[in-house]
């Protein structure tokens, strides 16, 4: 709106100059005659009523004094109109404390009213500064009126044009941006509270937390926070994906990169090898991605390079609600993906544990991996001790998970989930374990051979898409990536074609 205000001020200034020329040189310009509304161009006649009143007290009611002082007051009137164009009320585009972002000039609340108020801003400014001084500009209203009305006419026409243009631009940009976001991202997930949401909040570099910038009344290509910092409102150049995100549910700082989230949850008893397998899988995926020209960015510490180097001594997963582990995959021809892994302590699957804290782990899943320690299966089969009734057995863990999963998702006994479910026999890097497992034709046959057929029955009655794996997390036979790759490929065609081809 700056150029429009400049044009309006130019016409008002031209009218002012031609008015003075009309007084001194009797030059008349119809195009710049704002005084036509009074039916005269005689400044003495225009100012006369004021000076007739004042003259009784000042003794300045003579014809020459009236003309000269009227000219002075018209100069003051034009100066007040010009000053109004630069005063704060014109340019106060700030948003509310709930969403501290500036509006477009044409789309802020009461925008048309504030546009017409531009020539009269001196009154608003005086009132905001101190209420008494507003009396002074009131005296100059007749001397401001011709210039202010001329500006208002130009501003009104220009505002309506600008409003229409901006509205069309928003209407064109917003659906395009929404379509791209829903195609490539769909929604975001917080690794802290495990909730999903359409879009996160954004934290500006000044610390203000604002709504996700998209083409709307706050801007088309970028938004501006109340402190004047610009935030990209499209992701055409990747700028918006680099913004600092904030979870709208728990207010935690998170990273989303505007990437499609793919969530995998791990289930298994204590010591079944979940964490070690997860770290080994992320390492293998990173190596495979590098070979295919895909960049891997690991964000969380639990699967970092440091964790990968020391996975042989990975500590047991801490009990309680933990942040999810997550990393990103991206390349020039691969829309960015966020892989989120929920590694839950086996202790939490004990039947007597309260599961309320862990509901969010199973609300949004693209795949579930059940880890089973074959050594434990064989030991329980051979043992005649009460250990078979232990709360930490693979069967007890699966039953606890099954109860939790069906209750959270509201599944009945006859309902089968479509979430891909991987049953993984771990620790195949141990020759004794691998020999015993490989002696059977399939992992399912191994479970049946060692009295754990019930596990296959439960899984296959609850899930439509089940696959069995045998996994080694160390050495040359490391194939920990396989169940993760299967789940990711089942959910995302891009990853299937470009990474796991």
N, C-alpha and C positions, 0 to 999 in steps of 0.2 A: 504493500500500500504506500510505501515511501514515494515512488514516482508519481502516483496519483495525487498525493498530498502536495507534492511539488508543483504539479500542473495547476491544481486548484489555487495554490498560493501565488503562482505566477499570474493567473488571470486577476486575482484580487489585487495584487500589486500593480498590475497594468492599469486596472480601474482607478486605483489610488493616484497613480502618476497622471493619468489623463484628466482626472478630476482637478488636480492642481493646475494643469495646463489650461483647463477650461476656465479656471478662476482668473489666472493672470494673463493668458494670451487669447482667451475666447476661442480656443480650439475645442471642437466638439467631436467625440468619437462614440457612435451609437453602440458599437460592439462592446465597448468597455464603459457602459453607463449604468452603474448599479443604483443610481439615484432616481432612475425613472419610476421606481415604485412610489416615490413621493410626489410625482407629477411636476418636478422642477429640478433644475440643475443649479439653482441659485443657493450657494452655501449659506448666505446670510439668511435666506428664508428657512433653510433647514435648521440652522442653529438658533434662529430668533427666539422661539418659545423658551428655550433654556436660558438665553441671556436676558430676556425680559424679566424673568424671575430673579436671576442672580443680580442683574443690574441695579435693582432697587436697593441692594445691600452693598454693592461694590462701586457704584458710580461709573460702571464700564458699559453702559447700555448704548453708547453712541454707535453709529453705523459702521465706522471704520473698526472700532474695537470688536463689535460683534463678528464682522467678517474675519478679522485676523485671529481672534480667539477661537472661532469656529474651525478655522483651518488647523490650528494647533490641536484642537480636540479631535478632529478627524484623523490627524497624524497619530495621536495617542490611541484612538480606536483601532486603526489599522495595526499599530504595533501590538496591541493586546490580542488581536486575532492571529497575527503572525506568531506571537509567543505561544499561543495555545497549541500550535501544531507541534511544538517540541516538548510540551509538558507531559508529565508521567501518565495521567489518565489515558492519553491517546495510545500509549505504547505498553500499558499494563496488560500483558497477555498471560500472566502467571496462572497456573492451575491451582487446584485446591491442595490442602495438606495431604489428602488421601492419595492423590496422584499428582505430585508436584512437577508438572510439565507445562510449558507454554503452549497456548493455542495458536492456530493460524489466525491472522488478523481478521479474516472474514468469517471464522467459525467459532470464535469465542462467545461466551454467553452475552446476549444483548448486543451482538456485534454491530447491527445496523444503527442502533441508538448511539453507541459510542462513536461510530463513524460521523454521524451528524453532529455530535458534540465536539468534534475536533476544533472548530473555530471558537467554541465557547469554553474551552478547557481552562481558561484563566479563572472562571468561576469555581470550577471543581477544585482546582489547585489551591485557590485562596481559601475555600471552605475547609479543605483537608489540612492546610497549614495552620490556619487560625480563623475561626468563624467570623470575627469582626471585620477583617480586611475585605470580605466579600462585598461590603457596602460600596467600596471604591469603584470596582469595575461595573457595578450596577449603574452608577452614574453615567458611564460611557456607552450604555447599550445603544442609544440612537446613533452614536458615531461608529459603532462596530457593526450595526445591523446590515448596512448595504454590502459590506465586504463579506460578512459571515454568510449571508444568504446566497451570495454568488458562489462561495466555496461549497456550501451545502448542496447546491444543485449539481455541481460538477462531481462532488464526492459521492452523492447518492447514485448517480448514473454509473460512475466508475466502480463503486462498491458492488452494485448488482451484477455488473459484468464480471468482476473478479470472483464474486461468490459463485456465479454459475460455472466459470472456468475451473475453479478449485473443486467444486462439487463433482464435475464431470471427471476430473483427473483422479479424485479419490474413488469414485465409482468404478473407474477403469482399473486402477491399481490394486484396490483392496481385494476383489475376487481373485485376481491373478496371483497375488501374494498368498492368499488363503489356500488356493488350489495347490500351489507349490509346497506350502508347509504341510498340508494334509497328505500330500503324495510322498514326500521325502521324510517327514518327521512324525506326523500323526498326533503325538502327544509327548509329554515329558514325564519322567519319574524321578522322584527324590531318593537318592541313595541313603538318606538319613532316616526319614520317616516312612519310606516305601510307598507313599501316596503317589497317584498319578494325577495329572492335570493337563489341560490343553496347552497352556503356555506358562512359563515362569514369570516372575517379576524380574526386573533388571536393576542392578546397582550402578549408578553413575560414578565416575571417578571422584566426584565431590562427596560421595556418600549417600546421596538421595536415592531412595528406592522408588521406582516408578513402574507403571504397567508396561507390558511388553510392547515395544514400538512397532506398530504396523501402520500402513497408510490409513489415516483417519483425520479427525478434526485437529489433531496436534501436529500434523505434518504429513507429507507424501513421501519424500525421499529420506528425511531425517526428522527426529523430534529434538526439542531443546528443553533441557531441564530448567527449573526455576532459577538456577544459578548461571544459566547461559551456556551450558555444555551440550554439544550436539551428540545425538545417538542415532545411528543408522536405523531406518524403519523398513528396510528391505534387505534381503540377503543375496542380492545379485552378485556382489563382489566378496561375499563372505564376511563382511564387516559386522553384521548383526550377530552372527554365530559366535564372534569373539567377545561379545559383551559378557560382563559378570552377571551370572544368574542367581536368583534368590527363590527358594521354595515358597510359594504362597500359602502353604499349610503350616510349616514349622518355622519359617523365616530363616532357615539355614542357608549358608552360602553353598552353592552347588555349581557343577559344570554340566551343561547340556549340549553346547556346540550346535544346537538345532539339528541334532542327529536322531535318527530313528532308534528308539530303545528296544533292545531284545533282552529279555529277563530269563535267567536260568537259575533255578533253586536247587541246592544240594540237600539230599536227605541221607542219613546214615548214622549208625551207632558210633559211640566213642571209639576212636582208633581205627575206623574203617578206611581211612586214607582219603577223605574228601579234600582237605586243604592241600595236601601234597599233589594230588591229581589236578586240582584247579590251577596251582602255580605252574606245574609242568605243561598243562594245556595252553595257558596264556603264553608261555615261552615258545611253544611249538607254533601256535597261531601267529605270533610275531615274526618268527623266522620264515614261515610260509608267506606271510603278507609281504615281507621285504623282497622275496624272490619274485613276487607278482607285481612289484611296483606300488604297493599299498603301504601307507604310513600307519604305524601303530603308536598311539599315545596312551600310555598307562597313567592313570590319574591317582588311584588309591595305593597306599603303601603295601597292603597285603599281597599284591601281585606285582610289585615293582621289581626292577632289576636286582635290587638288593635281596628281596625275598626269593627271587628265582635262583640266585647264586647259593642261597643257604636253605633250599627246600628240603635237603636231607635231614635237617635238624629243625624243621618247622614245628613250632610249639603247638600244643593242643588249642583248638578254637575256644576262645573265652565264652563262658556261658552268658546269657543275657541278650538283649537286642543290640545288634552291631550294625555299623554302616555297611552297606553293600560294597563289594569290590567292583570296579568298573574301568573299562578302557574304550578307546575310540579307534575306528578303522576308517581311513579315507584315502582317496586318490582323485585325480582329475576326472576320471570317468566312473567313479563310484560315489554315489550320494553317501554322506557320512553316516556311520552306524555307531551306536553306543551299546556295548555288551555289558550287561549288569549281572553280577553273580552274587546270589545270596548264599553265603557259607554259614550254616547254622550248626552250633555245637550239638553233638549227639546227645548231650545231657538233656537238651530241651525236648527230646522225644520220649523221655521217660513217662510212663502213663500217669504218674502222680504229679507231674509238673503243670503249672498254670499256663495255658497257651494263649491267653488273651493278648499278651504283648506281641504275639507273633502272627496275628491275623494278616497284616499287610504283606507278609512274605508270600502269601499264596493267593492274593487277590489278582495280581497281574503277573502271569507267568507265560512264557513262550516255550518253556520246556522244564522238565524235572529230571534230575539224575539221582538214582538210588545207588549208593555204594555199599558193597557187601564184601567183607573180609572172608575169603574162602577158608582160611585157617580156622577162623572162629566157627564157621559152618561145620567143618570136619570135626573140630573138637567137641562141639555140642552133640554131634551125631554119635560119637564114640563114648562120650561120657555117660555114666550112669548116676552122676551126682545131681543134686538139686539145681545145678547151674542152668539146666534147661529152662527153669522157670525164672531166670534172672530178668530184671527189667531192662537190661542193656543188650538183649539178643537182637539179631537182625529182624526176626519175626515181630518181636515186641515193638521195635522201632518203626517198622512198616505199618503195623496196626495203629500205632499212635498217630503217625502222619496221616494215614487214610481217614481216621476219625476227624482229625483237625481239618484236612483238606475238604472233605465232603460237607462238614458243618459250616465252614466259612463260605463256601460257594453255593450252599443250599442244594446239593445234589441228593437225590433219592437213591435207594438201593439199585434201581434199574437203570440209572443214568450213567452213561460213560462219557468221561471228559475227552475232548479232542486234543488236549495238550500233549505233545510228544513226551513219552516217558522212557528214559533209558535205564536199564538195569545193568549195573557195572560190577563185575568181579575184579577187585583191585589186587595190587601187590603181585602182579604176574612177573615181576623182575626177580622174584624168589624162585629158584629152579624147582624146589620141592612143591611149591604151590602150583606153579605153571604145569608141572608134570601131572599132578592130580586133576587139575581142571581140564587139561588137554586130553586126558584119558577118556573123557566123555565127549560125545559128538557136538554138544552145544552147551552154553552156560545154563540153559534151562534144564538140560539133562543132568548137569552137575548138581543143581539144587535138588532135583528129584532124587538123585542117587544118595544124597546125604540128608534126606528127611526134611527138605525145605520146599517141597512142592507147593505148600500153602502160599509161599511168597509169590510164585508165578500166578497162582489162582487169583489172589487178591488183586495183583497188578492188572492182569488181563481182564478182570471183571470190572475194573474201575476206569481203565483207559483204552481207547480205541487204537492208538498208535504206540505200540511198544516194541522196543528193540533191545537185544542183549549184547553186551560188550565184555571183552576181556582186556584189561588195561595194565600196562606197566608204566610207571612214572619215572623210571631211571634207566640209564644205560642206552645201548644201541637200539633196543626194542621199545623204547619210549613211544607209546601211542596214546598218551593221555588225551590228546586232542580229539580223538575219534567221536566220543559221545557228544562233545560240544559242537564239533563240526556238523554232525548229523542234525542236531536240533537247530542250529543256525541256518543250515541249508533248507530245512523243512519250513522255516518261517520267512526266509528272505531270498528271493530269486537272484538278486544282485550278488549276494555273497556266494550263492551256489555257483553262479556262472563265472565270477571273477576271482574268487579266492579258493573255493573248494572244487574246482573244475577237474 
